[in-house]
């Protein structure tokens, strides 16, 4: 069974204080690892898909990296508007492409002005 | 370009009742998946519909059923509601792999279901 573990559960940072969120996973053949941002009462918003170990993707102050066992979401010089819950999910390889996503429980990030 | 639209946004039901939630996928998407998200948890996969058929199913009882229409929109039905069914129900749409590369699922804002 596919599993995703995210740490820490919650993180409070001062504005401008860089840090990283961790996502450890086990999956029977990885097709993709996804990062989403979720604001309270809203649906997850797509950030990145990573497909193979060594891959990196960046968007504004966010950078996602992938190894064979975990992924990191690095946040550089965060601003208060980066406050949200960050979800990691894995998708296994299958005979058809749109295999289900298995999510972690998320990291709740708070950026203090 | 409209994203994924879900209705209603909020719903309160009594134990034992039945509920129907609705989802219109993003324009151009043909696959719809439903997820249940309890408070403080990550989304849990319920099932996925493609070409009007259930293609995958998660570990949810038969009280949870669904339907996809020819225009790709979808419904989630839950019978005999339990208190534990209270959650945010999310609809996600995507392209089928055989037609488009995968850029991630697009989620709606969800329906908040409260069972009392």
Interface residues (C-beta under 8 A of the other chain):
Chain A: X4 X31 X32 X34 X36 X41 X42 X43 X44 X45 X46 X49 X87 X89 X91 X96 X97 X98 X99 X100 X101 X102 X103 X104 X105 X106
Chain B: X4 X31 X33 X35 X40 X41 X42 X43 X44 X45 X48 X50 X55 X56 X58 X88 X90 X92 X94 X95 X96 X97 X98 X102 X103 X104 X105 X106 X107 X108 X109 X110 X112
